[in-house]
Amino acid sequence: MYLQLKKIVRSTSSAVLFSGLLVTAASTSLMAHADATLSMASGKDMSMDHMDMDHKQMKMTGNQDYDFAMMMKMHHEKGVKMAQKELDKGKNPEMRAAAQKIIDAQKKEIADFDKWLAEHPQKAK
């Protein structure tokens, strides 16, 4: 009886482990496929990697307030581009309405950052 129970536990543990590995492999494959599909379908200007690359290329001044304003302005400009692409190519009325709201809000915030940056010019080092 003990040996039979031990075999059942071993085979059940192996099956559970194998199932877990299959689920992990399948989900990893699906996520990679979804990322690649989204990247190809959405275009270069909608890629989060592309936006991150732009932020990394920006030279930091060391002035936290100024750097924050510049990065947020850049972030909002990318948001406007993404939303404009939805207006240009999107079909769903809810998504198009959301895109228009984003454009309106982001443009106001970009103007606010522009005003602040103009009032607080960064001194050359």
N, C-alpha and C positions, 0 to 999 in steps of 0.2 A: 504494500500500500504506500509506504513512504517513498519507494523508488518511483512508483507511478506518479505520485504527486510531484516529486522533484522534476520528472520529465515534463509534466504539464506546465510547471512554473517556468522551467527553462525555455520551453517552446513558446509559451505566452510572452515571456520577457523578450525573446528574440523577435517575435512577431511585432510587438509594440515598438521595439527599437527600430526595426526595419520600416514599419509604417511611419514612424516619426522622421526617419531619414528621407523617405519618399515624399512626404508632405513638405519638408524643408526644401528639398531639391526642386519640387514642382513650383512652390511659391517663389523661390529665387528665380527660376526660369521665367515665370509669368511676370514678375516685377521687372526683370531685365527687358523682356519683350515689350511690356507696357511703356517703359522709359524710352526705348528705341522708337516705338511707334509714335509716341507723343512728340518726341523730338523731330522725327521726320514729318509728321503731319502738321506740326505747328509752325515750323520754320525757325530760322536762326534767331530772329528778333524776339521770339517768345521763349527762348531757352533760358532757364534759370542759371545754367552754367555760364551762358554768355553775359548775363547781368552781373554775376559774381566776378567774372573776369574783368568787366569794366570797373567795378569797385576796387579790385586789387590793383589795377593800373593807375588809379588816382593817387597822386602823391599826397601823403599826409603831412600836414603842417606842424603837428604837435599841439595845435590849439584845438582842444576837444570841441568847443562850441562851433568853431568855424568848420572843422572837419565833419561834424555831425550835419550841419546845414548843407554842406556841399554833397555829402553822400545821400542825404534824404532827398535833395533836389534831383539828383541823378536817379534815385530809386523811383521817384514819382514820375519823372520823364519816361522811364521804361514802362511804368504802369499805364501811362497815357498811350504809348505806342501799342501795347498789348490790347488795350481796350479799343483803340481805333481799328486795329485789325479785326476785332470781333464785329464792329459796326460795318466794316467793309465786306466781310465775308460770312459772318454769322447769319443764321436763319431763325434761331429760336427767339421769340419776342422777349422772353424773360431775360435771357442772356444779353440781348441787345440793350434792353433797358438798364440792366446792371452796368454794362459797359459805359453807357452815357452818363450814369450817376458817377462812376469812377472818374471819367474824364472831367466832369464839372468840378468834383471835389479836389482832384489832384492838381488841376490847373490853378485853383485858388491857393492851394498849399505851395505850389511852385512859386507863385507870385509873392506869397508871404516870405518864403526863403530868399527869393531874389531881393526883396526889400531889406531883409535883415542883413544879407551879405553886403549890400551896397552901403548900409549904415555902419558896418563893421569890417572895413577892408583889411585884408591880411597884409601885414607889413612884410616886405621882403627881408630875408635873413642875410 
